Amino acid sequence: MNASDHPTADVLIIGAGAAGLMCAAIAGQRGRRICILDHADAPGKKILISGGGRCNFTNRFTGPEHFLSQNPHFCKSALARFTPEDFLAWLQRHRIPWHERKHGQLFCDRSARDIVTMLLAECARGGVRMQMQTGIRRIEKNGLFRVHTSRGIFCAERLVIATGGLSIPKIGASPFGLKVAEQFGLNIVPPRAALVPLRFSGEEKERLRALAGISLDVRVSCNNRHFREAMLFTHRGLSGPAILQISSYWQPSETIRIDLLPDTDIHPWLNRWRQQRPQARPATALAELLPKRLARMLCDELRIHAPLSAISERQWQRMDTLLHDWRLTPSGSEGYRTAEVTLGGIDTRELCSSSMEARRVPGLCFIGEVVDVTGHLGGFNFQWAWASAHACATAL
Ligand SMILES: Cc1cc2nc3c(=O)[nH]c(=O)nc-3n(C[C@H](O)[C@H](O)[C@H](O)COP(=O)(O)OP(=O)(O)OC[C@H]3O[C@@H](n4cnc5c(N)ncnc54)[C@H](O)[C@@H]3O)c2cc1C
């Protein structure tokens, strides 16, 4: 018998991120011998940069409607079995202070480091062995899974892939999980950057660049989905929560529609201005409702510069349309360099929804962002990482 035929552990987990650490902690505490392998120099790096350093670790309103997947039902079982309240119970055990922001988003009071420290403490309680800075060279399955690494061969009966999505390669993201799926003949839903700023080119880029720095509350829609959130004009295009959310639904060459004044009917407002200040310029009047630079740009766009009293109903109608249904066609997204998540991944039809195990490859599991389940902005992606990890760990 070759030395590499001896199992290193009951379970090998590749990826010491949100899902990998959670899965290791739970399975370790259930008595499984767990070894985590990761090529990065420290665990949980994405957690540390998340939520502006405060980690938006879950969302009170977690439900399947906040996730995109080719099979929208797949996430239901795992989400129901490990809820935001279950995660809060972990925080309570570790006395980690947190607070709620709008839309049910929960953040650490102090720092995202609290979450990583908690996960590492729970892993230690479960006797988890962790091998960081370990490059994975190849995987074989011949009875056991044999993982060839820069630190030698690791063997186990079960292998969990928790290597996340493709965003932010400079902190360790890689297409590793997709390659493993390919190796074992599992179908992949093509990946794409999501929760990502949108870029523009040509004239549209120049027009928007003049507005860089402006942020306002809008309603943005595309493909029958809409989000009411803040939008930010940047030097390259559009960002802010409204845009990140809609980017997950936007496809190249499609147009997004923006309501710049979602709560305002401009007609009563216009009548008041016309009566009280008929000689005022439209840009001056509009600046009561919108940031000045934006008001001026919209008036320039429609060439509406005459005093209010001289502007025709038709021109106001065009302004009304522009204000409530501004149509823009992004040239692309900022891509994985700045995206928060990756859409697509391991096709959920390949996995069992209660254990995350590949139906066609016994012992091989996929959890977290590498799976074709992607949350909206607001803590849903971490909740999926915790819930899918929990489902897998309790079945290991
Ligand atoms: C800037 C930013 C902010 C975010 N903020 C939030 C937020 O506030 N709330 C929220 O819900 N979500 C947020 N997200 C998304 C969230 O971080 C991810 O969805 C979540 O971390 C996914 O967990 P995971 O365990 O699947 O993958 P990850 O946490 O990415 O962990 C993957 C691990 O696998 C390792 N790995 C990758 N490739 C290899 C390889 N080839 N060999 C060995 N190891 C490998 C990596 O080093 C890493 O440790 C944010 C993402 C970004 C980029």
PDBQT file of the ligand as one rigid body, heavy atoms in Angstrom, charges set to zero:
ROOT
HETATM    1  C1  LIG A 401     -15.626  43.380  -2.195  1.00  0.00    +0.000 C 
HETATM    2  C2  LIG A 401     -16.655  42.346  -1.802  1.00  0.00    +0.000 A 
HETATM    3  C3  LIG A 401     -17.559  42.633  -0.797  1.00  0.00    +0.000 A 
HETATM    4  C4  LIG A 401     -18.537  41.707  -0.467  1.00  0.00    +0.000 A 
HETATM    5  N1  LIG A 401     -19.420  42.021   0.531  1.00  0.00    +0.000 NA
HETATM    6  C5  LIG A 401     -20.387  41.134   0.846  1.00  0.00    +0.000 A 
HETATM    7  C6  LIG A 401     -21.290  41.406   1.915  1.00  0.00    +0.000 A 
HETATM    8  O1  LIG A 401     -21.149  42.409   2.644  1.00  0.00    +0.000 OA
HETATM    9  N2  LIG A 401     -22.285  40.511   2.147  1.00  0.00    +0.000 N 
HETATM   10  C7  LIG A 401     -22.431  39.351   1.408  1.00  0.00    +0.000 A 
HETATM   11  O2  LIG A 401     -23.349  38.569   1.670  1.00  0.00    +0.000 OA
HETATM   12  N3  LIG A 401     -21.544  39.044   0.443  1.00  0.00    +0.000 NA
HETATM   13  C8  LIG A 401     -20.538  39.893   0.162  1.00  0.00    +0.000 A 
HETATM   14  N4  LIG A 401     -19.641  39.576  -0.828  1.00  0.00    +0.000 N 
HETATM   15  C9  LIG A 401     -19.736  38.239  -1.456  1.00  0.00    +0.000 C 
HETATM   16  C10 LIG A 401     -19.129  37.195  -0.501  1.00  0.00    +0.000 C 
HETATM   17  O3  LIG A 401     -17.862  37.632  -0.075  1.00  0.00    +0.000 OA
HETATM   18  C11 LIG A 401     -19.004  35.847  -1.192  1.00  0.00    +0.000 C 
HETATM   19  O4  LIG A 401     -20.219  35.482  -1.793  1.00  0.00    +0.000 OA
HETATM   20  C12 LIG A 401     -18.581  34.756  -0.190  1.00  0.00    +0.000 C 
HETATM   21  O5  LIG A 401     -17.321  35.083   0.350  1.00  0.00    +0.000 OA
HETATM   22  C13 LIG A 401     -18.537  33.399  -0.863  1.00  0.00    +0.000 C 
HETATM   23  O6  LIG A 401     -18.034  32.471   0.049  1.00  0.00    +0.000 OA
HETATM   24  P1  LIG A 401     -17.228  31.194  -0.475  1.00  0.00    +0.000 P 
HETATM   25  O7  LIG A 401     -16.729  30.499   0.732  1.00  0.00    +0.000 OA
HETATM   26  O8  LIG A 401     -18.031  30.464  -1.465  1.00  0.00    +0.000 OA
HETATM   27  O9  LIG A 401     -15.985  31.807  -1.264  1.00  0.00    +0.000 OA
HETATM   28  P2  LIG A 401     -14.797  32.718  -0.713  1.00  0.00    +0.000 P 
HETATM   29  O10 LIG A 401     -15.168  33.367   0.546  1.00  0.00    +0.000 OA
HETATM   30  O11 LIG A 401     -14.377  33.542  -1.864  1.00  0.00    +0.000 OA
HETATM   31  O12 LIG A 401     -13.639  31.667  -0.358  1.00  0.00    +0.000 OA
HETATM   32  C14 LIG A 401     -12.995  30.916  -1.353  1.00  0.00    +0.000 C 
HETATM   33  C15 LIG A 401     -11.676  30.412  -0.804  1.00  0.00    +0.000 C 
HETATM   34  O13 LIG A 401     -11.136  29.496  -1.735  1.00  0.00    +0.000 OA
HETATM   35  C16 LIG A 401      -9.773  29.760  -1.929  1.00  0.00    +0.000 C 
HETATM   36  N5  LIG A 401      -9.377  29.339  -3.265  1.00  0.00    +0.000 N 
HETATM   37  C17 LIG A 401      -9.821  29.834  -4.457  1.00  0.00    +0.000 A 
HETATM   38  N6  LIG A 401      -9.203  29.209  -5.474  1.00  0.00    +0.000 NA
HETATM   39  C18 LIG A 401      -8.356  28.288  -4.911  1.00  0.00    +0.000 A 
HETATM   40  C19 LIG A 401      -7.429  27.371  -5.456  1.00  0.00    +0.000 A 
HETATM   41  N7  LIG A 401      -7.241  27.263  -6.776  1.00  0.00    +0.000 N 
HETATM   42  N8  LIG A 401      -6.722  26.606  -4.606  1.00  0.00    +0.000 NA
HETATM   43  C20 LIG A 401      -6.891  26.728  -3.265  1.00  0.00    +0.000 A 
HETATM   44  N9  LIG A 401      -7.754  27.584  -2.683  1.00  0.00    +0.000 NA
HETATM   45  C21 LIG A 401      -8.470  28.365  -3.508  1.00  0.00    +0.000 A 
HETATM   46  C22 LIG A 401      -9.643  31.269  -1.738  1.00  0.00    +0.000 C 
HETATM   47  O14 LIG A 401      -8.318  31.629  -1.381  1.00  0.00    +0.000 OA
HETATM   48  C23 LIG A 401     -10.650  31.524  -0.625  1.00  0.00    +0.000 C 
HETATM   49  O15 LIG A 401     -10.056  31.427   0.647  1.00  0.00    +0.000 OA
HETATM   50  C24 LIG A 401     -18.628  40.471  -1.152  1.00  0.00    +0.000 A 
HETATM   51  C25 LIG A 401     -17.685  40.171  -2.133  1.00  0.00    +0.000 A 
HETATM   52  C26 LIG A 401     -16.705  41.092  -2.465  1.00  0.00    +0.000 A 
HETATM   53  C27 LIG A 401     -15.712  40.736  -3.518  1.00  0.00    +0.000 C 
ENDROOT
TORSDOF 0
